[in-house]
């Protein structure tokens, strides 16, 4: 399994953040995202066993999209 996280220190240092929500991808991967209000979500982490998920620019950590 490959895990990509843009801020590894964020795992150990708690910060004031919005609510984190988890979404399952159709092929079984998991996205975690920060709720920005409305229907907007900023992607924080991608956890998947499929290498194609990491090549998809839509799942790039830090990107903001509508849920």
Secondary structure, DSSP 8 states (H G I E B T S, - for coil): -EEEES-GGGGTS------EEEEE-TTS-EEEEEEEETTEEEEEEEEES-HHHHH-GGG-TT-EEE-
